[in-house]
Amino acid sequence: MLQFDKVKKICMEGAAPFLGDDFAAFTCLNKSQYVCLPGFCDVHVHFREPGFSYKETIESGSRAAARGGYTAVCTMPNLNPVPDSVEHLQAQSAIIARDAVIAVYPYAAITVGEEGRKLADLEGLADKVIAFSDDGHGVQDRALMREAMERARALGKLIVAHCEDNSLLRGGYIHDGAYARAHGHRGICSESEWGQIARDLELAAATGCGYHVCHISTGESVHIIREAKKSGVDVTCETAPHYLLLDENDLQEDGRFKMNPPLRARADREALLEGLTDGTVDMIATDHAPHSTEEKSRGLEKSAFGIVGIETAFPLLYTGLVKEGLLSLEALVELLTARPRERFRIPIGNDFSVWDLEKEYPIDPGEFLSQGKATPFAGRRVFGRCRLTVYNSKIVYSEA
């Protein structure tokens, strides 16, 4: 196995080692506490550029990702312009080529302007994007989603869905549960998520399209996806660290606890953990969604939806799942690397990160390289500090 001193020497010489496919080749502890892990892959991030660079840029987002041990990310299309045509995509692609320090794979929108009325130029975009998604919006029209799936299947591309039935939202902004009732908030019911997942799984079964569900948060979603997999539907799904580690009992009257979908009930969190261990939940993505400080300072009702997470995902999950005996380190690394890369056909190359697993410290948003600072985990003590990240044989992050 590779020793840390050898990894360090190779890195300093500017050439990353060939690490192989076996987890044992990655987990290379010497007599110290350092461990070398393959470059993580996040299939759900918002880097906000072009259009909203005051929230995040490709440069700041990719540097934050490198600090979190990520060497590949997929960026969602809720931008300006929305990448719904080759011309509109070029604006984002040029910035990625100029500023990204890791691999950044853009999504294209499913519909023009993510407005859910007309399909985007799927054929023109297919060879230039990782997949199609209207993230931030559920595609409300069943017939339009079916047509999207049929065309995506012919192109060999995944449909990646933010599932949300607008008719069931009723102005809600946190989970429709005990906390909402106790504090006078309008709630978002769980069916707004799982109902559209059920619809889309019927369409995926009928069309044969590869289908991936974004950021699932409910126990019903886990059950529906589990049953669809048993019946042979080509479906995968992701959840995020906050849905695995928090629930509505952790809510505070603060915008840093507001995200979409919202933190659900404890039973939902337990169902997600069960889905993680039995293989129903295929991967963990961060849904890194930075906003300005002002946009996140308006309380639960009026703050923008979204939190940051790409710099804290591994330490949180290692501390909250691995050290608590809920998941092995090997399983966690697979959820962050092999599974997303396999589903989205993203190569790893000579990418890895080096971690000090014994380092304990509080999460401090003031240290973030991301322009976004809103996290419900501020102040939480975690183990695991990234010391070095290598992408494409180059050091892209090093902690002084």
C-alpha positions in Angstrom: 0.0 0.0 0.0 1.1 3.6 -0.6 2.6 5.2 2.4 1.8 8.9 3.1 5.4 10.0 2.8 5.6 8.4 -0.6 2.4 10.1 -1.7 3.7 13.4 -0.5 7.0 12.9 -2.4 5.2 12.0 -5.6 2.8 15.0 -5.2 5.7 17.3 -4.7 7.3 16.0 -7.9 4.0 16.8 -9.7 3.0 13.3 -10.7 0.2 11.5 -9.0 0.5 7.7 -8.5 -1.6 5.1 -10.2 -3.9 4.0 -7.3 -5.7 1.1 -8.9 -9.3 0.0 -8.4 -9.1 -1.8 -5.1 -10.1 0.2 -2.0 -7.1 -1.2 -0.2 -4.9 0.6 -2.6 -6.5 3.9 -1.6 -6.7 3.4 2.2 -3.0 3.7 2.9 -2.4 4.4 6.6 1.1 4.5 7.9 2.1 4.8 11.5 0.5 8.3 11.5 -3.2 9.1 11.1 -3.1 10.1 7.4 -5.2 8.3 4.8 -5.2 8.7 1.0 -8.7 8.5 -0.6 -9.8 8.7 -4.3 -11.1 12.0 -5.6 -14.7 12.4 -4.5 -17.4 13.1 -7.1 -20.5 15.3 -6.5 -23.2 15.0 -9.1 -25.3 17.9 -7.7 -23.7 21.3 -7.1 -24.7 24.9 -7.9 -21.7 27.1 -8.9 -24.0 30.0 -9.9 -22.0 31.2 -12.9 -22.9 32.6 -15.4 -25.6 34.9 -14.0 -25.2 34.9 -10.2 -21.6 35.3 -9.5 -22.3 37.3 -6.4 -23.4 33.9 -4.9 -20.5 31.7 -6.2 -18.2 31.4 -9.2 -16.8 28.5 -11.1 -13.4 29.4 -9.6 -14.6 29.8 -6.0 -16.9 26.7 -6.2 -14.2 24.5 -7.7 -11.6 25.6 -5.1 -14.1 24.9 -2.3 -14.7 21.5 -3.9 -11.0 20.7 -3.9 -10.8 21.7 -0.2 -13.5 19.1 0.4 -11.6 16.4 -1.4 -13.7 16.5 -4.6 -12.0 16.3 -8.0 -15.2 16.1 -10.1 -18.6 17.9 -9.9 -21.7 18.3 -12.0 -23.2 21.8 -12.1 -26.9 22.4 -12.2 -28.4 24.5 -14.9 -30.4 27.1 -12.9 -28.2 29.9 -14.4 -28.5 32.9 -16.6 -28.6 32.1 -19.4 -30.1 28.7 -18.7 -28.0 26.1 -20.7 -31.0 25.0 -22.8 -29.2 25.5 -26.2 -25.7 25.1 -27.5 -25.3 28.9 -27.6 -26.4 29.3 -24.0 -24.2 26.5 -22.8 -21.1 28.1 -24.4 -21.2 30.9 -21.8 -20.8 28.4 -19.0 -18.3 26.2 -20.8 -16.0 29.1 -21.5 -15.8 30.0 -17.8 -15.2 26.3 -16.8 -12.4 26.0 -19.3 -10.8 29.2 -17.9 -11.4 29.0 -14.2 -12.1 25.5 -12.9 -9.4 23.8 -10.9 -11.1 20.4 -11.0 -13.3 18.6 -13.5 -16.6 20.4 -13.9 -19.4 18.7 -15.9 -22.4 20.9 -16.8 -26.0 19.8 -16.9 -28.3 21.0 -19.6 -31.9 21.9 -18.9 -34.7 19.6 -19.7 -37.0 22.4 -20.8 -36.4 25.9 -22.3 -35.6 28.3 -19.5 -36.4 25.5 -17.0 -40.0 26.7 -17.4 -41.6 23.3 -18.1 -43.3 24.3 -21.3 -41.1 23.2 -24.2 -38.2 20.8 -24.3 -34.7 22.2 -24.7 -32.4 21.3 -27.6 -31.6 17.9 -26.2 -30.1 16.6 -29.4 -27.8 19.5 -29.9 -26.6 19.5 -26.2 -26.3 15.7 -25.6 -22.6 15.3 -26.4 -21.6 18.5 -24.5 -23.3 17.8 -21.1 -23.3 15.2 -18.4 -27.1 14.8 -18.3 -30.4 16.7 -18.5 -32.1 18.3 -15.4 -34.5 21.1 -14.5 -33.1 21.1 -11.0 -34.9 23.6 -8.8 -38.1 22.8 -10.6 -40.1 19.7 -11.0 -41.4 19.0 -14.6 -45.1 19.3 -14.0 -46.4 18.0 -17.3 -46.5 14.2 -17.5 -46.6 14.1 -21.3 -43.6 16.5 -21.6 -41.6 14.4 -19.1 -42.4 11.3 -21.1 -41.2 12.9 -24.3 -38.0 14.1 -22.5 -37.3 10.5 -21.4 -37.9 9.1 -24.8 -35.5 11.5 -26.4 -32.9 11.2 -23.6 -33.0 7.4 -24.0 -32.3 7.6 -27.7 -29.4 9.9 -26.9 -28.0 7.7 -24.2 -28.4 10.3 -21.5 -29.9 10.3 -18.0 -32.8 12.4 -16.9 -31.9 13.8 -13.5 -35.0 15.0 -11.7 -35.8 17.4 -9.0 -39.2 16.0 -8.0 -41.7 18.5 -6.7 -45.4 18.7 -7.4 -46.2 22.4 -7.4 -49.9 21.8 -6.7 -49.0 20.4 -3.3 -46.6 23.1 -2.1 -49.3 25.6 -0.8 -46.7 28.2 0.0 -44.7 25.9 2.3 -41.0 26.5 3.1 -40.2 23.8 5.8 -41.4 20.3 6.4 -45.1 19.9 7.2 -44.5 18.4 10.5 -44.4 18.9 14.3 -42.0 21.9 14.1 -44.0 23.7 11.6 -47.2 23.3 13.6 -45.6 24.3 16.9 -44.0 27.4 15.4 -46.7 28.6 13.0 -44.9 27.9 9.8 -46.4 26.8 6.5 -45.3 23.2 5.7 -44.2 21.3 2.5 -45.9 17.9 2.5 -43.8 14.8 1.7 -46.2 13.8 -1.1 -45.0 16.8 -3.1 -41.7 14.8 -3.5 -42.7 11.2 -3.5 -45.8 11.7 -5.7 -43.7 13.0 -8.6 -41.1 10.3 -8.1 -43.8 7.7 -8.4 -45.1 9.3 -11.6 -41.6 9.5 -13.1 -40.8 5.9 -12.3 -43.9 4.8 -14.2 -42.6 6.8 -17.2 -39.0 5.4 -16.8 -40.4 1.9 -16.8 -42.4 2.6 -19.9 -39.6 4.4 -21.9 -36.6 2.5 -20.6 -34.9 5.8 -19.9 -32.1 6.0 -17.3 -33.5 8.0 -14.5 -31.8 9.6 -11.5 -33.6 11.2 -8.6 -32.1 14.3 -6.9 -31.8 14.8 -3.1 -34.5 12.4 -1.8 -35.7 13.3 1.7 -38.7 11.1 2.6 -39.2 7.6 3.7 -41.9 7.1 1.1 -39.3 8.1 -1.6 -37.0 5.4 -0.4 -39.7 2.8 -0.4 -41.0 3.7 -3.9 -37.4 3.6 -5.4 -36.6 0.4 -3.7 -39.7 -1.3 -5.2 -38.9 0.2 -8.6 -35.4 -1.3 -8.5 -36.8 -4.7 -7.7 -39.0 -4.5 -10.8 -36.1 -3.6 -13.0 -36.5 0.1 -13.6 -33.2 1.8 -14.5 -33.2 4.2 -11.5 -30.7 5.6 -9.1 -31.0 8.2 -6.5 -29.0 10.5 -4.2 -29.5 12.0 -0.8 -27.4 14.7 0.9 -25.5 14.8 4.2 -28.0 17.1 5.9 -30.9 14.6 5.4 -28.8 11.9 6.9 -27.6 13.8 9.9 -30.4 16.3 10.7 -34.2 16.3 10.9 -36.9 18.7 11.9 -36.0 18.4 15.5 -32.8 20.2 14.7 -34.5 23.2 13.1 -33.8 26.7 14.4 -35.4 30.1 13.4 -32.5 30.8 11.0 -32.1 30.8 7.2 -29.2 28.4 7.4 -31.7 25.6 8.2 -33.7 26.3 5.0 -33.2 24.1 2.0 -35.4 22.4 -0.7 -36.5 19.7 0.0 -36.6 20.6 3.7 -35.4 18.7 6.7 -38.0 16.0 7.3 -39.1 14.0 10.3 -36.8 11.6 12.3 -38.6 8.6 10.7 -37.6 9.9 7.3 -34.0 10.3 8.3 -34.0 6.8 9.7 -35.5 5.5 6.4 -32.8 7.3 4.4 -30.1 5.7 6.6 -31.7 2.3 6.0 -31.8 2.9 2.3 -28.1 3.9 2.3 -27.1 0.6 3.9 -29.3 -1.7 1.8 -28.3 -0.1 -1.5 -31.5 1.7 -2.3 -29.8 5.1 -2.0 -26.9 4.9 -4.5 -24.8 7.9 -3.7 -24.4 11.0 -1.6 -24.4 14.4 -3.2 -24.1 17.7 -1.4 -26.6 20.0 -3.3 -24.1 22.7 -2.5 -26.2 25.8 -3.0 -24.5 29.1 -2.0 -26.4 32.4 -1.5 -25.3 35.8 -0.3 -25.3 36.5 3.4 -28.2 38.9 3.0 -30.3 36.3 1.1 -29.8 33.8 4.0 -30.4 36.3 6.8 -34.2 36.6 6.5 -35.3 33.7 8.8 -37.0 30.5 7.8 -39.9 32.0 5.9 -38.1 34.6 3.8 -34.6 33.3 3.3 -33.5 31.7 0.0 -33.6 28.0 -0.2 -30.2 26.3 -0.1 -27.1 25.7 2.0 -23.4 25.0 1.3 -21.8 21.7 1.9 -19.0 20.7 -0.4 -16.2 21.6 2.1 -17.8 19.8 5.0 -19.4 16.7 3.5 -16.7 14.1 4.2 -15.9 15.3 7.7 -19.6 15.4 8.7 -20.3 11.9 7.2 -17.1 10.4 8.6 -17.9 11.7 12.1 -21.7 11.1 12.0 -21.8 7.8 10.2 -18.4 6.0 10.2 -17.3 6.9 13.7 -20.8 6.1 15.0 -20.6 2.6 13.5 -23.5 3.2 11.0 -21.3 2.8 7.9 -17.8 1.6 7.2 -15.2 3.9 5.8 -15.1 1.8 2.7 -18.8 2.1 2.1 -18.7 5.9 2.6 -15.9 6.3 0.1 -17.9 4.1 -2.4 -20.9 6.4 -2.0 -18.8 9.5 -2.7 -16.6 8.1 -5.5 -17.3 4.8 -7.3 -21.1 4.9 -7.4 -21.5 8.4 -8.8 -18.7 8.0 -11.2 -20.1 4.7 -12.5 -23.6 6.0 -13.0 -22.6 9.2 -14.7 -19.6 7.7 -16.5 -17.1 10.0 -14.9 -13.5 8.8 -15.0 -11.2 9.2 -11.9 -7.8 9.5 -13.5 -4.9 10.4 -11.2 -7.1 12.0 -8.5 -6.9 11.7 -4.8 -6.9 13.5 -1.5 -5.0 13.1 1.8 -6.9 13.3 5.1 -5.9 13.6 8.7 -8.7 11.4 10.2 -7.7 12.2 13.8 -7.9 15.9 13.5 -10.9 17.2 15.4 -12.1 20.8 15.0 -15.4 22.9 14.8 -16.9 23.7 11.4 -16.2 27.4 10.9 -17.8 29.0 7.8 -15.3 31.8 8.1 -12.7 29.3 6.7 -14.8 28.3 3.7 -13.4 29.0 0.2 -16.9 29.0 -1.1 -18.5 32.5 -1.3 -21.6 30.9 0.5 -21.3 30.6 4.3 -24.8 29.3 5.3 -24.6 25.9 6.9 -26.7 24.3 9.6 -23.6 22.6 10.9 -21.7 25.8 11.9 -19.9 25.1 15.2 -20.4 21.3 15.0 -17.2 19.4 16.0 -16.0 16.9 13.3 -13.1 14.6 12.6 -11.2 14.6 9.3 -9.2 17.4 7.8 -8.2 17.5 4.1 -4.5 18.2 3.9 -4.0 17.8 0.1 -6.1 17.3 -3.1 -4.6 16.2 -6.4 -6.5 16.4 -9.7 -5.0 15.4 -13.0 -1.6 15.0 -11.4 -1.6 18.5 -10.1 -2.0 19.8 -6.5 -5.3 21.8 -6.5 -5.5 22.2 -2.7 -3.0 22.1 0.0 -3.5 23.2 3.6 -0.6 25.3 4.8 
